Amino acid sequence: MQMRYDNRRIEQGSEGHSRTRKWLGRAWIVLLLMVVVVLKARGQEEAGGADIDAPLAQQVHTFDLPEQRLLDALGEFTAITGIAVLRADGQAIEGRAPAIRGEMTAAQALRELLTGASLAAEYRNERTVELVEPQTVTTVGDQVSLSTLTVLGNRHDWTYRTPNSVSVISREQIDRMPPRHAADMLVETPGVYSAVSAQDPGLSVNIRGMQDFGRVNMMIDGMRQNFNENAHQQRNGNFYVDSELLSSVEIDKGPSSGVHGATAIAGSADFQTINYDDIILPGNDVGVRLRGTTGVGGDANGVHFIGSTAMAGRFGDNLELLAAKSRRSFGEYAPGKRHQSYDWLTAGVQDNPLEGEQELSTVKFTDTTQDSELFKARLGLPADQALEFTWLHSELDYNNTSDRRITNPATGEIIDEDDSYIRYGDARAESESFGLDYDYQPDSPWFDLHAKLYFVDTKNHRNAGAGEPVMAGSLNMSDYAWDNGYCESPSSEYWITACDAGLGSRTDTRIKTYGFLLENTSRFTLAGIDGFSFDHGLEYFQDRGDSESADTRNGSAVDSAESTLQPNGKRDLASAFGNLTWENETWTLSAGLRYDDYRLKGNTAVPGTEWAYVTRQEQFDARFDEATQQQMRDDGTYDIIYNRGLYDPEWQSNPGMYEYDIDEHQDRWLPTLAAAYRPTDWLELFAGWGKSWRPPGLTESLMEGQHPGDPFASMYPNPYAEPETSRSWEAGFNTAFEGLLTPQDRLLSKVAYYDTRVDNYLITNMANVLPGQVGGLGNTMFVNNLAPMKFQGIELELDYDAGPWYTRLAYTHVLNGDQDFCFKTYPLGSHQIKEDQPDEDGNYSGYHNDAIAEGYDSYEEKLDHQTQCAIGGEAASLGMNSARNSIMDRATWVLGTRLFDRKLDIGTRLTYSAEGKPEGFDTAIWPSYTVWDLYASYRFNEHVILRGTVNNLRDESYVTGYSDIFSRTYAPGRTVMAGLEVQF
């Protein structure tokens, strides 16, 4: 066997392009900083040293409030302006407020909101407005008795007035506990999890037990992040986000007839980047924000630096600019030392804990750096129009590592902690998003239009060094072969083996997403009835896979090809939606309909066996030519030779490849219904029902190749994968109480019960029989679960704020147990035709006759319908995927106080996670744990704030619930961080 390696250098063009872009990014940031500084200095000179802080009522803000209940509108007004609105006479704040949009002073906006409300505004001080009846307007000075119906300000209180399951992760929450991994931001959100690996910075969002391949529409500023790369626990759908550049995260749970609902059977998560108002202080036209956080002393625990610089400016009435740059840098960390547990280490796949303990002092290869840049430009246009351009770039360097290794498979002995992980090489991920937004918001109830055109390009580059070399005594024969030219044309199996052992590998995975959104809301009166609105629009996106793998030798590619594990192909989805809503002060009724059209194109192949039936005559003819057969007839020996048993009919197998040229096209109509009832001003009951679907992704349909580092497992495509379909419903209530314990407190809560059934859920199965073959253990494929999967639970969010002190509670209670799993034994068809061929006498085999008796047309059809089923821990032998193990109960409780005129904010957070394990397991995969954290911040003035955090105060040893069970990374032990923010 001859093998020739073509030595050529790995292309460096993409890296050079990255460096050029990095320097250009730094250049425009420096240029914008110079512009901001010059304009700020000039503005201060023109002000002649006067006090630039205008009264709050006269400060200009940008408002975009829809028509809604007056009480809700005043809450948003307070969140924007910082001015509290209250009533002193104890009366409820009723009625509806008109929509207001555009830039205006706080006083102007309040007058607009009160139009038609028969109420007047009286300013008691700069931050307090009292609503009174017009005929009773008097000046009562400081002796006014404050109302129990105070509207306190919080930018995200609207979630508790929304009649469905929606949650927001605020910037305040992120700052309290600076995240080491992006998944840390999700901890306080009920129903939201992540199969996180501390060695991989990618984030996969799980909502109510579902994740990956678009089940959760993960976005940044409304731009779909559809990158997927094969990872553990079916973590296919990672994306890369920088917490330093976020203002909030909005999470909608369940199916939707809205703009982000296509294929999202579990919901959506939109990570929203900082905006102009986050950087520019009230009353200013320009602003700069500097942030930096680092670990402290001996408890830094690998936290090197988390920080960012952001600048923004308003230039005239129509132009806004924003630029930001951030860096996150972490080293390896130490796990906790208290309550150490080792049972979970060996319970990842099967319930067979081993003897012995592997104690880690350091979780290796968790070091990572992330550099990100953000640029935004907003241009106001005539006739109530606006354009905004967004560019976001992020680059991450981390490690390409093995699974956690506990025991030596040859000896059964516990492996030393230094060898628990193997570093194959370095890894680099890069993500770039471009967005162009268009808004049209005229003074007309028919138009509230938003359009978006975007492009997202995400790449992941993984290197792996050469493996164990071939040795001859102390001589490295792999290096010798490469250094002396034996690998250019290996002359024997020995040299082929030696050359192969000296090779590393490189895998480049790339997904490009092109997207378009169009959404408009029209408000109108129908048959003399007010309160109707119609939200409607279009969405289109296309994913293009473009991946490559190569064998490498000291930085040179010696062989490269398309990466079939991260397949190339193209997937398109177009969606049209409409949602009709009628709302008054008591009721909200809504009905929606979505139409999705899907297409997937690509090529793939599967190994299999073709069976051919060769008759006695065909074998005889192949052995003897016509002349010889005639001689036998003449000799009278023909029948003797023909029937002596050497040429009996037989089946012959022909191994080969089944090739598939896929051009899949399907569509669906998907309805939703929702209703809400408000019997009082503090209670809102709501319910919703909807259908959704998720067609297969590129990887599920086209993936093929060898599992990295595991010669036993081979990965195969499933061109016959069917779309998942879901039915979901939920019921719940919102409450809003004010003045419970103090005149200015408020208590908000949201409780929801959810119930989702998914048919044809695509999961990973490791025991698939390929066409024409027998036995399938190790053949891994995404297959449809023939048993319905159910996801049920209860979610609670509670938020109480009395001003001097506050508390927040989030709780998830999971009601569904382990899932049932049933798969076709032959997912691509059995192609077993042997038993359905009659013999020379016209008789069929017993297998065929039994199949006919059972109602099948053939034995092949019977095999095509053959299934294998399991539940819970029994499913371990069939595959490993995110849905095999249910999410677990989880709760977080935040308790804090504000002191010294609210300059000091100090508090604690408790996180509790129940254990997670399949039914029948004796050992938990994720043991239960309770963790305490502390946080504090002190605001010296509006420009400077100091923060401190202690994560894992008691230094508990634990594994984050639902984290990656193969990498088996302990969570960090006690970690102390301090940070400073300066804004001017």
Steps between C-alpha positions, in 0.01 A plus 500: 500500500645832394410827668631842400477812716484838332696744719362852486470781749175566679331809359570806708268740318223492758744575783652791308153632429419470872812700596418772245146525630625516858728796423222675308272446797752655735546794263134596484463464877791741553355739241157498660652552846682808369177637352311443825770663713523805271124548491472457873774755565344741254160460663645576841671812363175623347322438827749737665533277799125505575326205665408266216254290708149611400206421731379145441163619367677702228744232394438356155439128454409274210157342551343211310192403701199326343140573589438317824356525851592827666641317802736300275601808300588692816716209616700516177518879529655463844748240375616735222513826690566401861198709611257317730128556438244456779150590621440644843124442517514120499308467174594249233682624191258399224446568133720464196797700384563593137809384314793745517810484286798719440727730697342731759548618854369297790242771573375492141476123500303497825253755364449282191440188711240680715299621200137410565572362847345790697812516711758771554865467598654680797876480561576448869875490435730432209437124510137481615179587317155481660186443295199695622153589379515830308261677735701406808842615391661664799846550637551293809876527528682223682195395701337295223387152597643260245262264325496125531473491120851606411645420158858398568756483222651189352583465134381141489183507709307456174572127513261472796228674298543276194247214481742224405829352619769758435806582712772764482856478629591858581839671492466540875479120541804447279704758693416347838665172404745555212479182291807286442308303237210643299274229648540660845263777387209252477505376859230733636252434217239230566477227239830593332811279516818420306701181443810704572861387483748721684761413236287623209383865499210431263148549639206272429172622652255238626138604563277259691717200410543574126804638321711506183445504125263797527263358763600817684542796267822648639561854379717805551305819431239296313760329276479121504815326620455168321854367532509134594790268564483147633551500873408301808150458637367589154638851552457589133421869479777681683543870451746751639386806694690753711321593822694828522319638195147405606225721638249218561380158389135445408373142517160399358388147583280283285378526138425839351324653202736796529803605303751267674283187524596303186616143588540601868296229672650588841517880471756770431784680676606842372829633639473875455815710479556837668338804349563874492303574819709242688810712439377861481397647834171697513543856377819425304564454131810286536609237748781264589478191720803313633460170685749259650472195727773267627553225751622595844808353670516131576131456422522636145461140384601560140309824442752720323298781346146585392463847356387730222520849359194654339443841343183651354390835368200683358598731217218737417145372498545210262827317562608272785823301515623234741826305517611249760782255555523233767733231627438198720799297620495196729748239614452153642307491827477293816175321590347525844641295784193466721271194478701335224314223317642247255207272420377714213829462312416156365124531469490702180367233265427188701435443869830326575703708747852368543714469808751774571517876502659743258548830682570809293677804637460679165247468221743492211476674164228743606713799403344716230513852359233690312537828313194675360414820316164668445407791276157658450386798294144630497381751242169679534324549167213726395139391543547309828755256361834378632786274393743323734813304412648248746831316484604253766819296494627252758808278503574232759810290568462185709607133510407195297483235772397142568221373719569462871695177548448328835651152470759330284296264278786245496561480876184648653714724722411863573685740272708774660334843489773639270394247237124530553470715189703494179559818307485414133587851385372854485155617388379833372145618438405815314155649451403806303151650466387780270153650533308780327175609669229719352220656709193684381284640781274774367218661693262239368345200674550290187878500500756397758740337259838341556720325242839337541754363258790305655794270439669281764828319433629261768813288474669255732855381443629199696851356487614164627864399526648169396414197711724230643795446261626165376816421697793269428675486835575862579473612134185688399426333168213738418728801509772303321261406219385857445849651528651258250233501230347155562152657525502642147430151366486242781633163380344276764228476762762575765591835349132585442435440869804701606405792272138502617610509865698817430200688369287752684170636379319823443124549479340821381126533549315793351132595486380811320146624564321750279181642648216745442223614737195716437245579770218752520232563760173666400253629760141559403131503591275222374120526495521795735709307752838640600810306605583291192857449379647280227867403519615352170811451294754276331820320594753330276836346582748276327780295659802399294746246634857527376741278694833329436727254675867433434783278618791720608872467560679782684266766364470355149187343359583165342146403409175695517137438415151613576421444868209259489457503878415870467328468162481741215155576368228760491179540701232763431193596696241764409221593739194725493311573821207696633363550849166673562445638853208673667560662839313716748555562869360156592567264211769411250415253223745396232510262204803444279599301194841426353592346166850351470663378181822297533760364260824310559751411228819294517671173419598215727568127500461201732688170483285195455471163336315418180377142479473321165336160442704282266311204351647157431497570130679836543775334703528209255519741206770699675707183549457339158474657160241390245737268317591314818136464597422356156781249542341396835169448328666291235678293769180465708667661803323834493224416755745325732737796515218756503329343805790370705480791751787721397276749327203529736325840498650742749492860621806709439580818696648806337620762750472853370364848559139610488511852361230759570441821308276689742259773393245499780203739488220520759262758642262542795210713624539566874228665713520660847233621742532709818273670749537709815246616759555778756226477767679757719776755457749265672422163333531382142415142400635374169506188284647411164507215251703452185653267244851515363751290309870468436630351177837319506825694500800449273686283751202274571443429132851501352757418771740209437845395622692354792438619854814698602720293731261203503557231235196310626242766411430598139269788412245460221247732336126459500358629173159365607480707820150640548413843648417524868147620577385641833185591687544733798270664747549697817291667767604746765451832669671831565456705815596861574460631854606844619516647846495168683747576781613853421335779300744456212562125476383268226470124465492343155469131416449264209399135533458270201426132438625366167428180310673419169478185292747446216463228238791376285754661734841450338753347737832317478486121481814285512354169382375538144515213249613623159332390174558136415703435817449324833592659833534870557670568835727802458317631193398847619226698330236765569168316490138587572365384834185302423372559853362844587717707731335706773636803682299625797569727793418805709697824499494781754650848495448739790643850533451718808653847534442734792780739412732449801481124454393252234479131423455283195404132472514276195397134510455218251314181595525223239198268476594270213711193570734313272409488134405188306719424200410288199697486176487311177765230502561571130446878472606503131321179410616143549560413132482137617338327204644149542205349685251632245654307207340159431726201454522292182185317601307824551501472882560791739691493828331484837601861567309615194194289581490625860519860380211444260299338781564807715355728235817622328551485125847356543767416754689810386200714592486335842864588561437856381239532778714336768568728800707506816378682809633605840430744782720700735822327597427213261545745212871528583584218261313671218649847507589817681305816438362805675152357542594164656539667837232736622587843633484521878324728751691821563451813709681828553430755772647848507476719811652847508492837671583855393667724758645851526242669281503188278864546407596165652327190362593178680341158487524126467383237255413140578496243220345159557496213252329165556684188393467373147504136396297257289242282669660187639846650543651463846753775438409855402654639184467849651488489881289757681675811631445836669733791431517845662637811327555855625499826306537869578525826309559858608411793278715799593308723259339469159844448346672236716385168640706234681390134499603186686388138473570178686385197304460168680557656842520166684735344241258216417611221269221445248418439138263749337161342440456376144862577406693287251530152651796395285733791568399467869633836608442607858367852547750759630571515872497822700574792267536865603472779243512879515412744228481870424272682256556860395250683281510860386 
